[in-house]
Amino acid sequence: MWSLIFYGWITLPIGAFLGWFFTKYKKPILMHEFYNT
């Protein structure tokens, strides 16, 4: 039970950061490559 809470506190901020990172950087890169082709 405690391990689930422990992993939850770790994975939630990491998941939120990854989601923000990909929406901020991945989309412009993908759109940039899409328009270049």
N, CA, C, O and CB atoms as a CASP TS submission, in Angstrom:
PFRMAT TS
TARGET T0000
AUTHOR 0000-0000-0000
METHOD Language model
MODEL 1
PARENT N/A
ATOM      1  N   MET     1       0.837  -1.204   0.000  1.00  0.00           N
ATOM      2  CA  MET     1       0.000   0.000   0.000  1.00  0.00           C
ATOM      3  C   MET     1       0.872   1.253   0.000  1.00  0.00           C
ATOM      4  O   MET     1       0.654   2.187  -0.771  1.00  0.00           O
ATOM      5  CB  MET     1      -0.947   0.006   1.223  1.00  0.00           C
ATOM      6  N   TRP     2       1.867   1.244   0.891  1.00  0.00           N
ATOM      7  CA  TRP     2       2.737   2.423   0.956  1.00  0.00           C
ATOM      8  C   TRP     2       3.573   2.569  -0.309  1.00  0.00           C
ATOM      9  O   TRP     2       3.912   3.680  -0.717  1.00  0.00           O
ATOM     10  CB  TRP     2       3.655   2.340   2.178  1.00  0.00           C
ATOM     11  N   SER     3       3.902   1.434  -0.927  1.00  0.00           N
ATOM     12  CA  SER     3       4.699   1.519  -2.157  1.00  0.00           C
ATOM     13  C   SER     3       3.883   2.168  -3.270  1.00  0.00           C
ATOM     14  O   SER     3       4.425   2.913  -4.086  1.00  0.00           O
ATOM     15  CB  SER     3       5.184   0.114  -2.596  1.00  0.00           C
ATOM     16  N   LEU     4       2.568   1.883  -3.305  1.00  0.00           N
ATOM     17  CA  LEU     4       1.716   2.500  -4.321  1.00  0.00           C
ATOM     18  C   LEU     4       1.650   4.006  -4.124  1.00  0.00           C
ATOM     19  O   LEU     4       1.711   4.768  -5.089  1.00  0.00           O
ATOM     20  CB  LEU     4       0.305   1.899  -4.279  1.00  0.00           C
ATOM     21  N   ILE     5       1.527   4.435  -2.873  1.00  0.00           N
ATOM     22  CA  ILE     5       1.495   5.876  -2.586  1.00  0.00           C
ATOM     23  C   ILE     5       2.843   6.504  -2.941  1.00  0.00           C
ATOM     24  O   ILE     5       2.907   7.594  -3.510  1.00  0.00           O
ATOM     25  CB  ILE     5       1.151   6.136  -1.089  1.00  0.00           C
ATOM     26  N   PHE     6       3.921   5.790  -2.590  1.00  0.00           N
ATOM     27  CA  PHE     6       5.266   6.289  -2.858  1.00  0.00           C
ATOM     28  C   PHE     6       5.496   6.444  -4.354  1.00  0.00           C
ATOM     29  O   PHE     6       5.972   7.482  -4.815  1.00  0.00           O
ATOM     30  CB  PHE     6       6.317   5.351  -2.257  1.00  0.00           C
ATOM     31  N   TYR     7       5.151   5.397  -5.113  1.00  0.00           N
ATOM     32  CA  TYR     7       5.334   5.465  -6.568  1.00  0.00           C
ATOM     33  C   TYR     7       4.393   6.485  -7.195  1.00  0.00           C
ATOM     34  O   TYR     7       4.739   7.123  -8.189  1.00  0.00           O
ATOM     35  CB  TYR     7       5.108   4.086  -7.202  1.00  0.00           C
ATOM     36  N   GLY     8       3.202   6.642  -6.617  1.00  0.00           N
ATOM     37  CA  GLY     8       2.254   7.622  -7.138  1.00  0.00           C
ATOM     38  C   GLY     8       2.801   9.035  -7.022  1.00  0.00           C
ATOM     39  O   GLY     8       2.673   9.839  -7.946  1.00  0.00           O
ATOM     40  N   TRP     9       3.417   9.333  -5.869  1.00  0.00           N
ATOM     41  CA  TRP     9       3.970  10.674  -5.668  1.00  0.00           C
ATOM     42  C   TRP     9       5.144  10.940  -6.599  1.00  0.00           C
ATOM     43  O   TRP     9       5.437  12.090  -6.925  1.00  0.00           O
ATOM     44  CB  TRP     9       4.409  10.853  -4.218  1.00  0.00           C
ATOM     45  N   ILE    10       5.822   9.865  -7.031  1.00  0.00           N
ATOM     46  CA  ILE    10       6.966  10.039  -7.931  1.00  0.00           C
ATOM     47  C   ILE    10       6.500  10.139  -9.379  1.00  0.00           C
ATOM     48  O   ILE    10       6.944  11.007 -10.130  1.00  0.00           O
ATOM     49  CB  ILE    10       7.963   8.873  -7.774  1.00  0.00           C
ATOM     50  N   THR    11       5.589   9.227  -9.761  1.00  0.00           N
ATOM     51  CA  THR    11       5.216   9.155 -11.174  1.00  0.00           C
ATOM     52  C   THR    11       4.286  10.279 -11.594  1.00  0.00           C
ATOM     53  O   THR    11       4.292  10.677 -12.758  1.00  0.00           O
ATOM     54  CB  THR    11       4.565   7.831 -11.467  1.00  0.00           C
ATOM     55  N   LEU    12       3.483  10.800 -10.670  1.00  0.00           N
ATOM     56  CA  LEU    12       2.548  11.868 -11.039  1.00  0.00           C
ATOM     57  C   LEU    12       3.263  13.134 -11.489  1.00  0.00           C
ATOM     58  O   LEU    12       2.946  13.645 -12.563  1.00  0.00           O
ATOM     59  CB  LEU    12       1.637  12.188  -9.870  1.00  0.00           C
ATOM     60  N   PRO    13       4.218  13.671 -10.719  1.00  0.00           N
ATOM     61  CA  PRO    13       4.932  14.869 -11.194  1.00  0.00           C
ATOM     62  C   PRO    13       5.740  14.597 -12.463  1.00  0.00           C
ATOM     63  O   PRO    13       5.820  15.451 -13.346  1.00  0.00           O
ATOM     64  CB  PRO    13       5.861  15.392 -10.100  1.00  0.00           C
ATOM     65  N   ILE    14       6.336  13.411 -12.553  1.00  0.00           N
ATOM     66  CA  ILE    14       7.113  13.077 -13.748  1.00  0.00           C
ATOM     67  C   ILE    14       6.203  12.994 -14.964  1.00  0.00           C
ATOM     68  O   ILE    14       6.544  13.492 -16.037  1.00  0.00           O
ATOM     69  CB  ILE    14       7.869  11.748 -13.555  1.00  0.00           C
ATOM     70  N   GLY    15       5.039  12.359 -14.795  1.00  0.00           N
ATOM     71  CA  GLY    15       4.086  12.249 -15.895  1.00  0.00           C
ATOM     72  C   GLY    15       3.570  13.615 -16.315  1.00  0.00           C
ATOM     73  O   GLY    15       3.409  13.889 -17.504  1.00  0.00           O
ATOM     74  N   ALA    16       3.310  14.475 -15.326  1.00  0.00           N
ATOM     75  CA  ALA    16       2.809  15.815 -15.637  1.00  0.00           C
ATOM     76  C   ALA    16       3.883  16.616 -16.368  1.00  0.00           C
ATOM     77  O   ALA    16       3.584  17.350 -17.310  1.00  0.00           O
ATOM     78  CB  ALA    16       2.369  16.551 -14.346  1.00  0.00           C
ATOM     79  N   PHE    17       5.134  16.472 -15.929  1.00  0.00           N
ATOM     80  CA  PHE    17       6.225  17.199 -16.575  1.00  0.00           C
ATOM     81  C   PHE    17       6.458  16.696 -17.997  1.00  0.00           C
ATOM     82  O   PHE    17       6.676  17.484 -18.917  1.00  0.00           O
ATOM     83  CB  PHE    17       7.510  17.069 -15.755  1.00  0.00           C
ATOM     84  N   LEU    18       6.409  15.370 -18.166  1.00  0.00           N
ATOM     85  CA  LEU    18       6.599  14.805 -19.500  1.00  0.00           C
ATOM     86  C   LEU    18       5.485  15.244 -20.435  1.00  0.00           C
ATOM     87  O   LEU    18       5.731  15.567 -21.597  1.00  0.00           O
ATOM     88  CB  LEU    18       6.660  13.276 -19.434  1.00  0.00           C
ATOM     89  N   GLY    19       4.253  15.256 -19.924  1.00  0.00           N
ATOM     90  CA  GLY    19       3.129  15.697 -20.744  1.00  0.00           C
ATOM     91  C   GLY    19       3.289  17.151 -21.158  1.00  0.00           C
ATOM     92  O   GLY    19       3.035  17.508 -22.308  1.00  0.00           O
ATOM     93  N   TRP    20       3.717  17.999 -20.207  1.00  0.00           N
ATOM     94  CA  TRP    20       3.929  19.410 -20.524  1.00  0.00           C
ATOM     95  C   TRP    20       5.093  19.576 -21.492  1.00  0.00           C
ATOM     96  O   TRP    20       5.038  20.398 -22.407  1.00  0.00           O
ATOM     97  CB  TRP    20       4.186  20.216 -19.244  1.00  0.00           C
ATOM     98  N   PHE    21       6.147  18.788 -21.284  1.00  0.00           N
ATOM     99  CA  PHE    21       7.336  18.883 -22.126  1.00  0.00           C
ATOM    100  C   PHE    21       7.017  18.496 -23.568  1.00  0.00           C
ATOM    101  O   PHE    21       7.431  19.171 -24.510  1.00  0.00           O
ATOM    102  CB  PHE    21       8.453  17.990 -21.574  1.00  0.00           C
ATOM    103  N   PHE    22       6.266  17.388 -23.728  1.00  0.00           N
ATOM    104  CA  PHE    22       5.966  16.916 -25.084  1.00  0.00           C
ATOM    105  C   PHE    22       5.015  17.858 -25.795  1.00  0.00           C
ATOM    106  O   PHE    22       5.165  18.098 -26.993  1.00  0.00           O
ATOM    107  CB  PHE    22       5.370  15.512 -25.043  1.00  0.00           C
ATOM    108  N   THR    23       4.026  18.404 -25.069  1.00  0.00           N
ATOM    109  CA  THR    23       3.089  19.321 -25.717  1.00  0.00           C
ATOM    110  C   THR    23       3.788  20.628 -26.069  1.00  0.00           C
ATOM    111  O   THR    23       3.386  21.312 -27.010  1.00  0.00           O
ATOM    112  CB  THR    23       1.874  19.592 -24.807  1.00  0.00           C
ATOM    113  N   LYS    24       4.839  20.981 -25.315  1.00  0.00           N
ATOM    114  CA  LYS    24       5.520  22.249 -25.553  1.00  0.00           C
ATOM    115  C   LYS    24       6.563  22.117 -26.666  1.00  0.00           C
ATOM    116  O   LYS    24       6.722  23.026 -27.481  1.00  0.00           O
ATOM    117  CB  LYS    24       6.183  22.742 -24.264  1.00  0.00           C
ATOM    118  N   TYR    25       7.274  20.981 -26.700  1.00  0.00           N
ATOM    119  CA  TYR    25       8.391  20.854 -27.625  1.00  0.00           C
ATOM    120  C   TYR    25       8.142  19.888 -28.776  1.00  0.00           C
ATOM    121  O   TYR    25       8.599  20.123 -29.895  1.00  0.00           O
ATOM    122  CB  TYR    25       9.596  20.419 -26.881  1.00  0.00           C
ATOM    123  N   LYS    26       7.412  18.793 -28.506  1.00  0.00           N
ATOM    124  CA  LYS    26       7.232  17.785 -29.548  1.00  0.00           C
ATOM    125  C   LYS    26       6.333  18.291 -30.664  1.00  0.00           C
ATOM    126  O   LYS    26       6.636  18.074 -31.837  1.00  0.00           O
ATOM    127  CB  LYS    26       6.654  16.509 -28.955  1.00  0.00           C
ATOM    128  N   LYS    27       5.237  18.958 -30.332  1.00  0.00           N
ATOM    129  CA  LYS    27       4.295  19.402 -31.356  1.00  0.00           C
ATOM    130  C   LYS    27       4.918  20.387 -32.342  1.00  0.00           C
ATOM    131  O   LYS    27       4.734  20.212 -33.547  1.00  0.00           O
ATOM    132  CB  LYS    27       3.089  20.035 -30.702  1.00  0.00           C
ATOM    133  N   PRO    28       5.643  21.408 -31.899  1.00  0.00           N
ATOM    134  CA  PRO    28       6.289  22.308 -32.870  1.00  0.00           C
ATOM    135  C   PRO    28       7.294  21.571 -33.752  1.00  0.00           C
ATOM    136  O   PRO    28       7.421  21.873 -34.939  1.00  0.00           O
ATOM    137  CB  PRO    28       6.991  23.454 -32.140  1.00  0.00           C
ATOM    138  N   ILE    29       8.013  20.599 -33.169  1.00  0.00           N
ATOM    139  CA  ILE    29       8.994  19.851 -33.954  1.00  0.00           C
ATOM    140  C   ILE    29       8.284  19.006 -34.998  1.00  0.00           C
ATOM    141  O   ILE    29       8.700  18.967 -36.156  1.00  0.00           O
ATOM    142  CB  ILE    29       9.866  18.961 -33.042  1.00  0.00           C
ATOM    143  N   LEU    30       7.208  18.326 -34.591  1.00  0.00           N
ATOM    144  CA  LEU    30       6.469  17.488 -35.534  1.00  0.00           C
ATOM    145  C   LEU    30       5.837  18.340 -36.621  1.00  0.00           C
ATOM    146  O   LEU    30       5.867  17.961 -37.792  1.00  0.00           O
ATOM    147  CB  LEU    30       5.393  16.672 -34.808  1.00  0.00           C
ATOM    148  N   MET    31       5.269  19.473 -36.262  1.00  0.00           N
ATOM    149  CA  MET    31       4.658  20.353 -37.256  1.00  0.00           C
ATOM    150  C   MET    31       5.725  20.925 -38.178  1.00  0.00           C
ATOM    151  O   MET    31       5.487  21.089 -39.374  1.00  0.00           O
ATOM    152  CB  MET    31       3.874  21.489 -36.572  1.00  0.00           C
ATOM    153  N   HIS    32       6.902  21.232 -37.632  1.00  0.00           N
ATOM    154  CA  HIS    32       7.991  21.772 -38.427  1.00  0.00           C
ATOM    155  C   HIS    32       8.441  20.750 -39.467  1.00  0.00           C
ATOM    156  O   HIS    32       8.646  21.091 -40.632  1.00  0.00           O
ATOM    157  CB  HIS    32       9.167  22.180 -37.527  1.00  0.00           C
ATOM    158  N   GLU    33       8.594  19.490 -39.041  1.00  0.00           N
ATOM    159  CA  GLU    33       8.997  18.445 -39.973  1.00  0.00           C
ATOM    160  C   GLU    33       7.892  18.181 -40.984  1.00  0.00           C
ATOM    161  O   GLU    33       8.163  17.880 -42.146  1.00  0.00           O
ATOM    162  CB  GLU    33       9.350  17.156 -39.220  1.00  0.00           C
ATOM    163  N   PHE    34       6.640  18.296 -40.536  1.00  0.00           N
ATOM    164  CA  PHE    34       5.510  18.034 -41.430  1.00  0.00           C
ATOM    165  C   PHE    34       5.467  19.068 -42.551  1.00  0.00           C
ATOM    166  O   PHE    34       5.201  18.725 -43.703  1.00  0.00           O
ATOM    167  CB  PHE    34       4.182  18.042 -40.645  1.00  0.00           C
ATOM    168  N   TYR    35       5.726  20.321 -42.220  1.00  0.00           N
ATOM    169  CA  TYR    35       5.662  21.374 -43.235  1.00  0.00           C
ATOM    170  C   TYR    35       6.896  21.364 -44.135  1.00  0.00           C
ATOM    171  O   TYR    35       6.852  21.870 -45.256  1.00  0.00           O
ATOM    172  CB  TYR    35       5.516  22.740 -42.568  1.00  0.00           C
ATOM    173  N   ASN    36       7.987  20.794 -43.650  1.00  0.00           N
ATOM    174  CA  ASN    36       9.199  20.749 -44.459  1.00  0.00           C
ATOM    175  C   ASN    36       9.128  19.672 -45.526  1.00  0.00           C
ATOM    176  O   ASN    36       9.770  19.797 -46.569  1.00  0.00           O
ATOM    177  CB  ASN    36      10.407  20.519 -43.579  1.00  0.00           C
ATOM    178  N   THR    37       8.360  18.616 -45.287  1.00  0.00           N
ATOM    179  CA  THR    37       8.315  17.510 -46.240  1.00  0.00           C
ATOM    180  C   THR    37       7.461  17.857 -47.438  1.00  0.00           C
ATOM    181  O   THR    37       7.310  17.039 -48.346  1.00  0.00           O
ATOM    182  CB  THR    37       7.787  16.250 -45.574  1.00  0.00           C
TER
END
